[in-house]
Amino acid sequence: MKILLINNDGAGFANYVEVADNTTVSELFDQRVGSGKEHNYLIRVNRLPSAADQQLCEGDRISITPNKIEGAA
């Protein structure tokens, strides 16, 4: 299925990406950012905070934003 991934970690534009059906937010995060770093990010699905076990649906918009931007005081 296709979702819109908005990576606000300096990775450029938002991109449509293909993910397997029944992919959870946690699985997507592990694939794109890496496990064990979840506490450093705000993760939203369709502009709302999400649970780690939330399953993604076709057309969802996922944003991954770091809590602290590097270089910021």
MOPAC internal coordinates of N, CA, C and O (Angstrom, degrees):
PM7 1SCF
backbone

  N    0.0000 0     0.00 0     0.00 0    0    0    0
  C    1.4410 1     0.00 0     0.00 0    1    0    0
  C    1.5217 1   108.28 1     0.00 0    2    1    0
  O    1.2310 1   120.49 1   -20.81 1    3    2    1
  N    1.3130 1   116.67 1   159.19 1    3    2    1
  C    1.4548 1   121.94 1  -176.75 1    5    3    2
  C    1.5235 1   110.14 1  -107.38 1    6    5    3
  O    1.2310 1   121.20 1   -47.74 1    7    6    5
  N    1.3552 1   115.32 1   132.26 1    7    6    5
  C    1.4612 1   122.25 1   176.25 1    9    7    6
  C    1.5238 1   108.16 1  -129.32 1   10    9    7
  O    1.2310 1   120.56 1   -16.70 1   11   10    9
  N    1.3259 1   116.54 1   163.30 1   11   10    9
  C    1.4588 1   121.44 1   175.48 1   13   11   10
  C    1.5218 1   107.72 1  -102.02 1   14   13   11
  O    1.2310 1   120.67 1   -61.25 1   15   14   13
  N    1.3343 1   116.32 1   118.75 1   15   14   13
  C    1.4591 1   121.87 1  -179.48 1   17   15   14
  C    1.5171 1   108.95 1  -106.09 1   18   17   15
  O    1.2310 1   121.19 1   -59.69 1   19   18   17
  N    1.3308 1   115.33 1   120.31 1   19   18   17
  C    1.4582 1   122.25 1   178.67 1   21   19   18
  C    1.5195 1   106.55 1  -109.76 1   22   21   19
  O    1.2310 1   120.67 1   -74.50 1   23   22   21
  N    1.3376 1   116.32 1   105.50 1   23   22   21
  C    1.4572 1   121.10 1  -179.70 1   25   23   22
  C    1.5151 1   107.92 1  -100.24 1   26   25   23
  O    1.2310 1   120.14 1   -73.02 1   27   26   25
  N    1.3147 1   117.34 1   106.98 1   27   26   25
  C    1.4631 1   122.85 1  -177.57 1   29   27   26
  C    1.5187 1   111.76 1   -89.42 1   30   29   27
  O    1.2310 1   120.32 1  -150.42 1   31   30   29
  N    1.3094 1   116.99 1    29.58 1   31   30   29
  C    1.4622 1   121.93 1  -178.44 1   33   31   30
  C    1.5253 1   110.50 1  -107.86 1   34   33   31
  O    1.2310 1   120.52 1  -147.62 1   35   34   33
  N    1.3260 1   116.61 1    32.38 1   35   34   33
  C    1.4547 1   120.83 1   178.07 1   37   35   34
  C    1.5135 1   113.81 1    78.50 1   38   37   35
  O    1.2310 1   119.91 1  -157.58 1   39   38   37
  N    1.3159 1   117.77 1    22.42 1   39   38   37
  C    1.4575 1   121.14 1  -176.10 1   41   39   38
  C    1.5238 1   112.80 1   -96.90 1   42   41   39
  O    1.2310 1   119.53 1  -165.85 1   43   42   41
  N    1.3153 1   118.50 1    14.15 1   43   42   41
  C    1.4531 1   120.47 1   176.22 1   45   43   42
  C    1.5094 1   113.23 1    92.30 1   46   45   43
  O    1.2310 1   121.23 1    32.94 1   47   46   45
  N    1.3255 1   115.26 1  -147.06 1   47   46   45
  C    1.4583 1   122.53 1  -174.12 1   49   47   46
  C    1.5235 1   112.43 1   -72.56 1   50   49   47
  O    1.2310 1   121.62 1   -17.59 1   51   50   49
  N    1.3112 1   114.50 1   162.41 1   51   50   49
  C    1.4625 1   120.40 1   169.67 1   53   51   50
  C    1.5249 1   107.43 1   -69.27 1   54   53   51
  O    1.2310 1   120.50 1   -33.90 1   55   54   53
  N    1.3056 1   116.65 1   146.10 1   55   54   53
  C    1.4582 1   121.13 1  -178.68 1   57   55   54
  C    1.5173 1   110.84 1  -134.02 1   58   57   55
  O    1.2310 1   121.60 1   -35.59 1   59   58   57
  N    1.3315 1   114.54 1   144.41 1   59   58   57
  C    1.4548 1   119.42 1   169.39 1   61   59   58
  C    1.5180 1   106.91 1   -79.69 1   62   61   59
  O    1.2310 1   120.74 1   -49.74 1   63   62   61
  N    1.3139 1   116.19 1   130.26 1   63   62   61
  C    1.4581 1   121.13 1   179.76 1   65   63   62
  C    1.5209 1   109.33 1  -128.58 1   66   65   63
  O    1.2310 1   121.25 1   -29.15 1   67   66   65
  N    1.3142 1   115.21 1   150.85 1   67   66   65
  C    1.4609 1   121.99 1   176.51 1   69   67   66
  C    1.5222 1   108.85 1   -92.95 1   70   69   67
  O    1.2310 1   120.61 1   -48.90 1   71   70   69
  N    1.3117 1   116.45 1   131.10 1   71   70   69
  C    1.4639 1   122.15 1   175.05 1   73   71   70
  C    1.5257 1   108.28 1  -131.01 1   74   73   71
  O    1.2310 1   121.13 1   -22.31 1   75   74   73
  N    1.3122 1   115.44 1   157.69 1   75   74   73
  C    1.4663 1   120.51 1   178.90 1   77   75   74
  C    1.5279 1   110.14 1   -68.87 1   78   77   75
  O    1.2310 1   120.93 1   -30.01 1   79   78   77
  N    1.3154 1   115.83 1   149.99 1   79   78   77
  C    1.4647 1   120.31 1   174.28 1   81   79   78
  C    1.5297 1   108.91 1   -56.98 1   82   81   79
  O    1.2310 1   120.61 1   -32.08 1   83   82   81
  N    1.3201 1   116.44 1   147.92 1   83   82   81
  C    1.4641 1   124.41 1   178.71 1   85   83   82
  C    1.5288 1   113.97 1    67.25 1   86   85   83
  O    1.2310 1   120.06 1  -162.74 1   87   86   85
  N    1.3391 1   117.50 1    17.26 1   87   86   85
  C    1.4652 1   120.63 1   174.85 1   89   87   86
  C    1.5231 1   108.85 1   -67.29 1   90   89   87
  O    1.2310 1   120.45 1   -43.66 1   91   90   89
  N    1.3301 1   116.75 1   136.34 1   91   90   89
  C    1.4641 1   120.71 1   177.76 1   93   91   90
  C    1.5286 1   109.84 1   -94.53 1   94   93   91
  O    1.2310 1   121.16 1   -14.65 1   95   94   93
  N    1.3181 1   115.39 1   165.35 1   95   94   93
  C    1.4633 1   121.07 1   177.49 1   97   95   94
  C    1.5287 1   109.54 1   -59.09 1   98   97   95
  O    1.2310 1   120.00 1   137.22 1   99   98   97
  N    1.3159 1   117.61 1   -42.78 1   99   98   97
  C    1.4604 1   122.11 1  -179.96 1  101   99   98
  C    1.5289 1   111.73 1   -61.34 1  102  101   99
  O    1.2310 1   120.22 1   137.48 1  103  102  101
  N    1.3188 1   117.19 1   -42.52 1  103  102  101
  C    1.4644 1   120.85 1   179.39 1  105  103  102
  C    1.5239 1   111.06 1   -64.61 1  106  105  103
  O    1.2310 1   120.24 1   137.50 1  107  106  105
  N    1.3236 1   117.15 1   -42.50 1  107  106  105
  C    1.4634 1   120.79 1   178.34 1  109  107  106
  C    1.5275 1   110.22 1   -62.94 1  110  109  107
  O    1.2310 1   120.21 1   135.66 1  111  110  109
  N    1.3262 1   117.21 1   -44.34 1  111  110  109
  C    1.4609 1   121.15 1   179.01 1  113  111  110
  C    1.5292 1   110.34 1   -59.29 1  114  113  111
  O    1.2310 1   120.06 1   133.55 1  115  114  113
  N    1.3264 1   117.49 1   -46.45 1  115  114  113
  C    1.4659 1   121.34 1   179.74 1  117  115  114
  C    1.5229 1   111.40 1   -59.74 1  118  117  115
  O    1.2310 1   120.21 1   141.04 1  119  118  117
  N    1.3330 1   117.20 1   -38.96 1  119  118  117
  C    1.4662 1   121.66 1  -179.69 1  121  119  118
  C    1.5215 1   111.97 1   -69.41 1  122  121  119
  O    1.2310 1   120.35 1   140.68 1  123  122  121
  N    1.3224 1   116.93 1   -39.32 1  123  122  121
  C    1.4688 1   121.33 1  -172.15 1  125  123  122
  C    1.5206 1   114.57 1   -94.17 1  126  125  123
  O    1.2310 1   119.92 1   148.66 1  127  126  125
  N    1.3360 1   117.75 1   -31.34 1  127  126  125
  C    1.4655 1   120.92 1  -175.21 1  129  127  126
  C    1.5260 1   110.93 1  -117.83 1  130  129  127
  O    1.2310 1   120.25 1   135.21 1  131  130  129
  N    1.3043 1   117.13 1   -44.79 1  131  130  129
  C    1.4561 1   122.01 1  -177.75 1  133  131  130
  C    1.5171 1   110.46 1   122.88 1  134  133  131
  O    1.2310 1   120.99 1   -35.27 1  135  134  133
  N    1.3106 1   115.71 1   144.73 1  135  134  133
  C    1.4637 1   119.36 1  -177.23 1  137  135  134
  C    1.5233 1   110.77 1   -75.43 1  138  137  135
  O    1.2310 1   121.07 1   -20.10 1  139  138  137
  N    1.3280 1   115.57 1   159.90 1  139  138  137
  C    1.4458 1   121.77 1   177.35 1  141  139  138
  C    1.5117 1   114.90 1    84.81 1  142  141  139
  O    1.2310 1   119.95 1  -179.61 1  143  142  141
  N    1.3191 1   117.70 1     0.39 1  143  142  141
  C    1.4623 1   121.15 1  -177.64 1  145  143  142
  C    1.5270 1   112.36 1  -115.43 1  146  145  143
  O    1.2310 1   120.41 1  -172.22 1  147  146  145
  N    1.3216 1   116.82 1     7.78 1  147  146  145
  C    1.4626 1   121.00 1  -173.41 1  149  147  146
  C    1.5246 1   113.07 1   -56.26 1  150  149  147
  O    1.2310 1   120.18 1   144.72 1  151  150  149
  N    1.3260 1   117.26 1   -35.28 1  151  150  149
  C    1.4676 1   120.85 1  -176.92 1  153  151  150
  C    1.5309 1   112.73 1   -67.14 1  154  153  151
  O    1.2310 1   120.17 1   165.94 1  155  154  153
  N    1.3271 1   117.28 1   -14.06 1  155  154  153
  C    1.4644 1   121.33 1   179.82 1  157  155  154
  C    1.5285 1   113.04 1   -91.25 1  158  157  155
  O    1.2310 1   119.74 1  -177.71 1  159  158  157
  N    1.3283 1   118.09 1     2.29 1  159  158  157
  C    1.4615 1   121.48 1  -173.53 1  161  159  158
  C    1.5246 1   111.97 1  -133.34 1  162  161  159
  O    1.2310 1   121.51 1   -28.25 1  163  162  161
  N    1.3211 1   114.72 1   151.75 1  163  162  161
  C    1.4592 1   122.29 1   168.58 1  165  163  162
  C    1.5246 1   105.69 1  -103.16 1  166  165  163
  O    1.2310 1   120.51 1   -58.56 1  167  166  165
  N    1.3137 1   116.63 1   121.44 1  167  166  165
  C    1.4619 1   121.80 1  -176.67 1  169  167  166
  C    1.5188 1   108.15 1  -115.08 1  170  169  167
  O    1.2310 1   120.89 1   -55.07 1  171  170  169
  N    1.3204 1   115.90 1   124.93 1  171  170  169
  C    1.4655 1   121.26 1  -178.22 1  173  171  170
  C    1.5263 1   109.77 1  -125.64 1  174  173  171
  O    1.2310 1   121.49 1   -33.58 1  175  174  173
  N    1.3175 1   114.75 1   146.42 1  175  174  173
  C    1.4639 1   121.97 1   173.15 1  177  175  174
  C    1.5167 1   106.52 1  -120.52 1  178  177  175
  O    1.2310 1   120.99 1   -57.78 1  179  178  177
  N    1.3198 1   115.71 1   122.22 1  179  178  177
  C    1.4660 1   121.76 1  -177.91 1  181  179  178
  C    1.5312 1   111.44 1    52.67 1  182  181  179
  O    1.2310 1   121.28 1  -136.19 1  183  182  181
  N    1.3293 1   115.16 1    43.81 1  183  182  181
  C    1.4698 1   125.54 1   176.22 1  185  183  182
  C    1.5198 1   114.93 1    71.81 1  186  185  183
  O    1.2310 1   119.48 1  -172.97 1  187  186  185
  N    1.3202 1   118.60 1     7.03 1  187  186  185
  C    1.4680 1   122.25 1   179.87 1  189  187  186
  C    1.5234 1   109.82 1  -116.64 1  190  189  187
  O    1.2310 1   119.62 1   -38.38 1  191  190  189
  N    1.3392 1   118.34 1   141.62 1  191  190  189
  C    1.4637 1   120.12 1   175.36 1  193  191  190
  C    1.5307 1   109.88 1   -55.23 1  194  193  191
  O    1.2310 1   120.70 1   -35.80 1  195  194  193
  N    1.3225 1   116.27 1   144.20 1  195  194  193
  C    1.4600 1   119.55 1  -174.52 1  197  195  194
  C    1.5219 1   111.58 1  -122.08 1  198  197  195
  O    1.2310 1   121.60 1   -22.36 1  199  198  197
  N    1.3204 1   114.55 1   157.64 1  199  198  197
  C    1.4641 1   121.88 1   173.38 1  201  199  198
  C    1.5242 1   108.38 1   -87.86 1  202  201  199
  O    1.2310 1   120.70 1   -26.32 1  203  202  201
  N    1.3156 1   116.28 1   153.68 1  203  202  201
  C    1.4601 1   120.93 1  -178.68 1  205  203  202
  C    1.5269 1   112.20 1   -60.97 1  206  205  203
  O    1.2310 1   120.29 1   146.20 1  207  206  205
  N    1.3421 1   117.04 1   -33.80 1  207  206  205
  C    1.4648 1   120.17 1  -176.20 1  209  207  206
  C    1.5297 1   113.54 1   -91.90 1  210  209  207
  O    1.2310 1   120.03 1  -172.76 1  211  210  209
  N    1.3260 1   117.54 1     7.24 1  211  210  209
  C    1.4703 1   120.49 1   178.73 1  213  211  210
  C    1.5240 1   109.63 1   -65.96 1  214  213  211
  O    1.2310 1   120.71 1   -51.59 1  215  214  213
  N    1.3316 1   116.25 1   128.41 1  215  214  213
  C    1.4600 1   120.46 1   177.47 1  217  215  214
  C    1.5181 1   109.75 1   -82.66 1  218  217  215
  O    1.2310 1   121.40 1   -41.52 1  219  218  217
  N    1.3250 1   114.93 1   138.48 1  219  218  217
  C    1.4569 1   120.77 1   179.31 1  221  219  218
  C    1.5179 1   110.23 1   -81.94 1  222  221  219
  O    1.2310 1   121.21 1   -28.53 1  223  222  221
  N    1.3343 1   115.29 1   151.47 1  223  222  221
  C    1.4575 1   122.33 1   179.48 1  225  223  222
  C    1.5231 1   109.32 1  -122.69 1  226  225  223
  O    1.2310 1   120.84 1   -23.09 1  227  226  225
  N    1.3096 1   116.00 1   156.91 1  227  226  225
  C    1.4638 1   122.25 1   176.31 1  229  227  226
  C    1.5230 1   109.71 1   -49.71 1  230  229  227
  O    1.2310 1   120.66 1   -50.73 1  231  230  229
  N    1.3457 1   116.35 1   129.27 1  231  230  229
  C    1.4556 1   121.34 1   175.95 1  233  231  230
  C    1.5183 1   115.61 1    86.13 1  234  233  231
  O    1.2310 1   119.74 1   177.71 1  235  234  233
  N    1.3394 1   118.10 1    -2.29 1  235  234  233
  C    1.4654 1   119.94 1   178.13 1  237  235  234
  C    1.5233 1   110.71 1   -60.41 1  238  237  235
  O    1.2310 1   121.31 1   -28.91 1  239  238  237
  N    1.3430 1   115.10 1   151.09 1  239  238  237
  C    1.4700 1   122.83 1   175.05 1  241  239  238
  C    1.5184 1   107.43 1  -111.60 1  242  241  239
  O    1.2310 1   120.60 1   -62.40 1  243  242  241
  N    1.3267 1   116.46 1   117.60 1  243  242  241
  C    1.4536 1   121.70 1  -177.84 1  245  243  242
  C    1.5207 1   108.51 1  -113.48 1  246  245  243
  O    1.2310 1   120.70 1   -53.64 1  247  246  245
  N    1.3361 1   116.27 1   126.36 1  247  246  245
  C    1.4635 1   119.58 1   175.06 1  249  247  246
  C    1.5233 1   108.91 1  -116.27 1  250  249  247
  O    1.2310 1   121.56 1   -42.84 1  251  250  249
  N    1.3339 1   114.62 1   137.16 1  251  250  249
  C    1.4594 1   122.44 1   179.14 1  253  251  250
  C    1.5238 1   106.40 1  -121.89 1  254  253  251
  O    1.2310 1   120.90 1   -69.99 1  255  254  253
  N    1.3327 1   115.88 1   110.01 1  255  254  253
  C    1.4618 1   121.27 1  -174.32 1  257  255  254
  C    1.5234 1   109.84 1  -122.20 1  258  257  255
  O    1.2310 1   119.83 1   -53.57 1  259  258  257
  N    1.3411 1   117.93 1   126.43 1  259  258  257
  C    1.4625 1   119.00 1   177.57 1  261  259  258
  C    1.5223 1   110.99 1   -66.02 1  262  261  259
  O    1.2310 1   120.54 1   -34.24 1  263  262  261
  N    1.3391 1   116.57 1   145.76 1  263  262  261
  C    1.4633 1   121.05 1   177.58 1  265  263  262
  C    1.5179 1   111.32 1   -68.06 1  266  265  263
  O    1.2310 1   120.59 1   147.47 1  267  266  265
  N    1.3213 1   116.48 1   -32.53 1  267  266  265
  C    1.4627 1   121.01 1   179.49 1  269  267  266
  C    1.5210 1   108.29 1  -130.04 1  270  269  267
  O    1.2310 1   121.06 1   -53.33 1  271  270  269
  N    1.3172 1   115.59 1   126.67 1  271  270  269
  C    1.4554 1   121.21 1   178.41 1  273  271  270
  C    1.5291 1   107.77 1   -82.74 1  274  273  271
  O    1.2310 1   120.19 1   -48.26 1  275  274  273
  N    1.3425 1   117.24 1   131.74 1  275  274  273
  C    1.4616 1   120.06 1  -179.75 1  277  275  274
  C    1.5141 1   110.73 1   -59.79 1  278  277  275
  O    1.2310 1   121.12 1   -41.40 1  279  278  277
  N    1.3184 1   115.46 1   138.60 1  279  278  277
  C    1.4504 1   121.05 1   179.94 1  281  279  278
  C    1.5134 1   113.39 1    90.17 1  282  281  279
  O    1.2310 1   120.06 1   167.15 1  283  282  281
  N    1.3136 1   117.50 1   -12.85 1  283  282  281
  C    1.4662 1   121.15 1   179.31 1  285  283  282
  C    1.5270 1   109.00 1   -83.06 1  286  285  283
  O    1.2310 1   120.98 1   -30.72 1  287  286  285
  N    1.2940 1   115.73 1   149.28 1  287  286  285
  C    1.4748 1   119.65 1  -179.53 1  289  287  286
  C    1.5066 1   111.03 1   -81.69 1  290  289  287
  O    1.2310 1   120.10 1   180.00 1  291  290  289

